[in-house]
Amino acid sequence: MIQETIEKMRKMKLYGMSRSFSHATESGSLASLTPDELISLLVENEWDDRQNRRMDRSLRGARFRYKATVEELDFRPGRELDKNQLLRLADGAYIHKGENILMT
């Protein structure tokens, strides 16, 4: 019955839930969860999975020429980049605060 449930989740494209449910049954933690904890766990994992897939789709759709990260930035003195400022901008706190930035 558990395998049927997992298969139905996959057919419904609930990939995060199916992985989470599979892991919970294999690890034996399913018995220790209350029904509301189980539902919360499944929904949380499905949410995370969808967010990750959305981000992956967006990155692929953007067709960036290079796959670069903040950690790969070149901060040599000749480039005159303020490392502290760029790292502060990279954490995205200004977005959550609703602030604007102007880069020149």
C-alpha positions as CSV (number, residue, x, y, z in Angstrom):
1,M,0.0,0.0,0.0
2,I,2.8,2.4,0.8
3,Q,4.4,1.8,-2.6
4,E,1.1,2.5,-4.3
5,T,0.8,5.8,-2.4
6,I,4.3,6.8,-3.5
7,E,3.5,5.9,-7.1
8,K,0.3,8.0,-7.0
9,M,2.2,10.9,-5.6
10,R,4.7,10.7,-8.5
11,K,1.9,10.5,-11.0
12,M,0.4,13.6,-9.4
13,K,3.8,15.2,-9.8
14,L,4.2,15.6,-6.0
15,Y,7.9,14.7,-6.3
16,G,9.0,16.3,-3.0
17,M,6.2,14.5,-1.1
18,S,7.0,11.2,-2.7
19,R,10.7,11.5,-1.8
20,S,10.0,12.6,1.7
21,F,7.4,9.8,2.3
22,S,9.8,7.2,0.9
23,H,12.6,8.4,3.1
24,A,10.3,8.5,6.2
25,T,9.1,4.9,5.5
26,E,12.6,3.6,4.9
27,S,14.1,5.3,7.9
28,G,11.3,4.1,10.2
29,S,10.5,7.7,11.4
30,L,7.0,7.4,10.0
31,A,5.8,5.6,13.2
32,S,7.1,8.4,15.5
33,L,5.2,11.2,13.6
34,T,1.7,12.3,14.5
35,P,-0.6,12.7,11.5
36,D,-0.3,16.5,11.5
37,E,3.5,16.3,11.8
38,L,3.5,13.9,8.8
39,I,1.4,16.2,6.7
40,S,3.4,19.2,7.7
41,L,6.6,17.3,6.8
42,L,5.2,16.2,3.4
43,V,3.9,19.7,2.5
44,E,7.1,21.4,3.6
45,N,9.2,19.1,1.4
46,E,6.9,19.5,-1.5
47,W,7.1,23.3,-1.1
48,D,10.9,23.2,-1.0
49,D,11.1,20.9,-4.0
50,R,8.8,23.2,-6.1
51,Q,10.8,26.3,-5.1
52,N,14.0,24.6,-6.1
53,R,12.6,23.4,-9.4
54,R,11.2,27.0,-10.1
55,M,14.7,28.4,-9.4
56,D,16.4,25.9,-11.6
57,R,13.9,26.6,-14.4
58,S,14.5,30.4,-14.1
59,L,18.2,30.0,-14.2
60,R,18.0,27.7,-17.3
61,G,15.6,30.2,-18.9
62,A,17.9,33.1,-18.2
63,R,20.5,31.5,-20.4
64,F,23.4,33.1,-18.6
65,R,26.6,33.0,-20.5
66,Y,28.6,32.0,-17.5
67,K,27.6,30.2,-14.3
68,A,29.3,32.4,-11.8
69,T,28.9,32.7,-8.0
70,V,29.7,35.5,-5.6
71,E,32.5,33.3,-4.2
72,E,34.1,33.3,-7.7
73,L,34.3,37.1,-8.1
74,D,37.8,38.5,-8.7
75,F,38.5,41.2,-6.0
76,R,42.0,42.1,-7.2
77,P,42.9,45.7,-6.3
78,G,42.9,46.8,-10.0
79,R,39.2,46.0,-10.3
80,E,38.3,48.4,-7.5
81,L,35.5,46.3,-6.2
82,D,34.4,46.7,-2.6
83,K,34.2,43.1,-1.3
84,N,32.2,43.9,1.8
85,Q,29.6,45.9,-0.1
86,L,29.2,43.1,-2.7
87,L,28.8,40.5,-0.1
88,R,26.2,42.6,1.7
89,L,24.3,42.9,-1.6
90,A,24.6,39.2,-2.3
91,D,22.6,38.3,0.9
92,G,19.5,40.0,-0.6
93,A,18.5,41.8,2.6
94,Y,17.8,44.9,0.6
95,I,15.1,43.0,-1.3
96,H,13.3,42.0,1.9
97,K,13.5,45.5,3.2
98,G,12.1,46.9,0.0
99,E,15.1,49.1,-0.7
100,N,16.4,50.0,-4.1
101,I,20.0,49.9,-5.2
102,L,21.7,51.8,-8.0
103,M,24.8,50.2,-9.5
104,T,27.0,52.3,-11.8
